[in-house]
Amino acid sequence: MAKSKKKQPVDSGFVLFDVIYEDGARTSNRKVPSALVGGLDGDEPARAFIEEQDNKIAEMSGNPRGPIKSITRSPA
């Protein structure tokens, strides 16, 4: 009988965040590259990355997004 190996967690290269905006709107599972978060700045670089994504989306759609109130990591 063969030994079964323990499965290692898969590093997808992304960290998921839930974003709450000043107007009360919420978006879930926003992908941020894992290389940006977890250093000395913690999750703060994720805010800048998500704001940049929002600006690109607003530019293409013509619908601006409000300012971000808070970001939290999505539950696993």
N, C-alpha and C positions, 0 to 999 in steps of 0.2 A: 504494500500500500504506500502511495506517495505522500510525502509530507505536504501539508497545505501551507502556503506562505501567508503571512499577515499582509493584508492590503494596506499600502501606504496612502495617506491622503494625497489626492491629486492637486497639484499646484496649477491652477488654471491661468495664473498670471494676472488675475483681476481680483479686486476687492469690490464687493457690492455695498452701495450706500442708499439709504432712504433720505430724501431731501424734502424739507418743509419750507415753503416760501412764505413771505410776509403776508400775502393775501389769503393764506390758509390752504392753498393748493399743495398737493403732495405727489411726489413721484417716487417709485420704489425700484430697487435693484439697478441703480445707475452704476455702470461699470467704470472703475478707475484702475489703471495699471498698478499692480502691487509694488512695483519699483518706486512709485511716488510716495507711498505711505509707510508709516512705521519707523521712520528715522527719528532724529531729534525733534523735528517739527510735528510728529504724530500724524494726525489725519488732516491737518490744516492744508497741505498741498492738494488734497482731494477737492476742497472747496474751490480753489482756483481752477482746477481742471474742469469741474462741473460747470462753473460760470463760463468758461471758455466754450464748452459744448453748447450751453444755452444761448450764447451770443451767436454762434454759427447757425443754430437751428432758427433763431429769431431772424437772422439775416436772410435765410432762405425762405422762410414762411411768411415773413412780414408781421408776425405776431410776437412782440417782445415779452420776455418772461420777467416777472417781478424779482426783487432782490431775495436772496436766500436767507431764511431765518435761522435754520439749523440743519446740520447733517449728522446722521448716525449710521453706524455700520448695520447692514441688514442682518437679521438673525440667520444663523446657518441652517 
